[in-house]
Amino acid sequence: MGNKMPMAINLGDIAEMKKAHPCGSVTWEVIRTGADIRIKCLGCAHQVMLSREKFEKSVKKIIG
């Protein structure tokens, strides 16, 4: 098990993901935090809930 510090993620942050959503957007808004992260696509408003671990592996950078 790794002892890596969890990424600092706040409500309202905009995350740029490594892979594009089928609508073509790579930017997502964080709308729930905790053990799971709920994000909303800024292209089509689709919402997805991911485990924190999967989210941290999928994010390229946090924009704001």
Helices and strands as residue ranges (DSSP letters): E 14-17, E 27-32, E 36-41, E 47-51, H 52-58, E 59-62
